[in-house]
Amino acid sequence: MIQGKWFAPGENLSDGVLPVRLAVFGISGDPVDQAGWNALVFADGEPAATGRIWWEDGVYWLGSIGVVSPLRGRRLGDLTLRLLLYKAQTHAAREIRLICPEDTEGFFSRLGFRVIRRDHGQSEMMVPGSEVSLDSCASCNKQDCPNRK
Ligand SMILES: CC(C)(COP(=O)(O)OP(=O)(O)OC[C@H]1O[C@@H](n2cnc3c(N)ncnc32)[C@H](O)[C@@H]1OP(=O)(O)O)[C@@H](O)C(=O)NCCC(=O)NCCS
């Protein structure tokens, strides 16, 4: 079973968010956690993916979006990104940005992000809040889906 959980700014992250972040990025907690919301996705009760959103200088930023390596390719990253974008929508975000490795641009561009800067293998990407679409049916052409009926 897949489950998601939110952690409010300043909440204790040591039971799930930080171990996943450490496993994926080799980094632990930092001052951004005092200001940001963290999402944690569980797969069969085990912490599997995480990501965070915070507000800075008029922009909502997403970051530390990662899935533990044995569970990649099972749409847990997609779910985490959608949770973060949904949170941005609930805050009426005008603009959402993130910095990611260049080779993950495609993962983010699927949900509307576009590259605004590239530097040493890292890409800054942005999507206006008005262009965020979490409707996964919109781009699907499966004709026999019960959701179409
Ligand atoms: C990038 C990452 C979060 C993707 O998570 P994941 O759970 O493996 O990806 P998903 O299974 O949810 O993939 C969803 C879709 O994105 C695509 N995708 C996944 N990784 C991709 C990549 N690096 N580049 C392009 N597309 C990618 C998948 O093919 C899939 O496409 P589909 O909708 O056509 O089927 C994961 O690989 C990861 O943790 N990487 C290391 C940390 C990192 O670089 N984070 C990003 C910057 S903070």
The ligand as a Tripos MOL2 file, in Angstrom:
@<TRIPOS>MOLECULE
LIG
   48    50     1     0     0
SMALL
NO_CHARGES

@<TRIPOS>ATOM
      1 C1         14.1760   11.6240  -10.1550 C.3       1 LIG1
      2 C2         13.4280   10.6420   -9.2360 C.3       1 LIG1
      3 C3         12.8120   11.4240   -8.0590 C.3       1 LIG1
      4 C4         12.3220    9.9570  -10.0490 C.3       1 LIG1
      5 O1         11.5490    9.1370   -9.1910 O.3       1 LIG1
      6 P1         10.9430    7.7310   -9.6890 P.3       1 LIG1
      7 O2         10.0280    7.2450   -8.6420 O.co2     1 LIG1
      8 O3         12.0620    6.8260  -10.1020 O.co2     1 LIG1
      9 O4         10.1580    8.1620  -11.0100 O.3       1 LIG1
     10 P2          8.6790    7.7350  -11.4110 P.3       1 LIG1
     11 O5          8.5810    6.2450  -11.4390 O.co2     1 LIG1
     12 O6          7.6990    8.4420  -10.5540 O.co2     1 LIG1
     13 O7          8.6170    8.2870  -12.9140 O.3       1 LIG1
     14 C5          7.4950    9.0150  -13.3960 C.3       1 LIG1
     15 C6          7.7830    9.3770  -14.8430 C.3       1 LIG1
     16 O8          8.9870   10.1820  -14.9180 O.3       1 LIG1
     17 C7          9.9130    9.5590  -15.7940 C.3       1 LIG1
     18 N1         11.2490    9.7670  -15.2330 N.ar      1 LIG1
     19 C8         11.7470    9.2700  -14.0940 C.ar      1 LIG1
     20 N2         13.0300    9.6850  -13.9160 N.ar      1 LIG1
     21 C9         13.3200   10.4370  -15.0160 C.ar      1 LIG1
     22 C10        14.4880   11.1390  -15.4340 C.ar      1 LIG1
     23 N3         15.6110   11.1460  -14.6990 N.pl3     1 LIG1
     24 N4         14.4230   11.8300  -16.6070 N.ar      1 LIG1
     25 C11        13.2970   11.8250  -17.3600 C.ar      1 LIG1
     26 N5         12.1510   11.2000  -17.0030 N.ar      1 LIG1
     27 C12        12.1800   10.4970  -15.8460 C.ar      1 LIG1
     28 C13         9.5260    8.0960  -15.7980 C.3       1 LIG1
     29 O9          9.9700    7.4620  -16.9870 O.3       1 LIG1
     30 C14         8.0200    8.1810  -15.7450 C.3       1 LIG1
     31 O10         7.5390    8.5370  -17.0400 O.3       1 LIG1
     32 P3          6.0650    8.1640  -17.5890 P.3       1 LIG1
     33 O11         5.1130    9.0840  -16.8720 O.co2     1 LIG1
     34 O12         6.1510    8.4280  -19.0460 O.co2     1 LIG1
     35 O13         5.8530    6.7210  -17.2360 O.co2     1 LIG1
     36 C15        14.3840    9.5080   -8.7120 C.3       1 LIG1
     37 O14        15.0290    8.9100   -9.8150 O.3       1 LIG1
     38 C16        15.4350    9.9740   -7.7240 C.2       1 LIG1
     39 O15        15.2070    9.9210   -6.5000 O.2       1 LIG1
     40 N6         16.6190   10.4200   -8.2270 N.am      1 LIG1
     41 C17        17.7280   10.8630   -7.3480 C.3       1 LIG1
     42 C18        17.4360   12.1840   -6.6900 C.3       1 LIG1
     43 C19        17.2380   13.3090   -7.6940 C.2       1 LIG1
     44 O16        18.0050   13.4840   -8.6270 O.2       1 LIG1
     45 N7         16.1620   14.1110   -7.4670 N.am      1 LIG1
     46 C20        15.7530   15.1860   -8.3540 C.3       1 LIG1
     47 C21        16.2030   16.5350   -7.9860 C.3       1 LIG1
     48 S1         15.8870   17.0930   -6.3660 S.3       1 LIG1
@<TRIPOS>BOND
     1     1     2 1
     2     2     3 1
     3     2     4 1
     4     2    36 1
     5     4     5 1
     6     5     6 1
     7     6     7 2
     8     6     8 1
     9     6     9 1
    10     9    10 1
    11    10    11 2
    12    10    12 1
    13    10    13 1
    14    13    14 1
    15    14    15 1
    16    15    16 1
    17    15    30 1
    18    16    17 1
    19    17    18 1
    20    17    28 1
    21    18    19 ar
    22    18    27 ar
    23    19    20 ar
    24    20    21 ar
    25    21    22 ar
    26    21    27 ar
    27    22    23 1
    28    22    24 ar
    29    24    25 ar
    30    25    26 ar
    31    26    27 ar
    32    28    29 1
    33    28    30 1
    34    30    31 1
    35    31    32 1
    36    32    33 2
    37    32    34 1
    38    32    35 1
    39    36    37 1
    40    36    38 1
    41    38    39 2
    42    38    40 1
    43    40    41 1
    44    41    42 1
    45    42    43 1
    46    43    44 2
    47    43    45 1
    48    45    46 1
    49    46    47 1
    50    47    48 1
@<TRIPOS>SUBSTRUCTURE
     1 LIG1         1 GROUP 0 **** ****
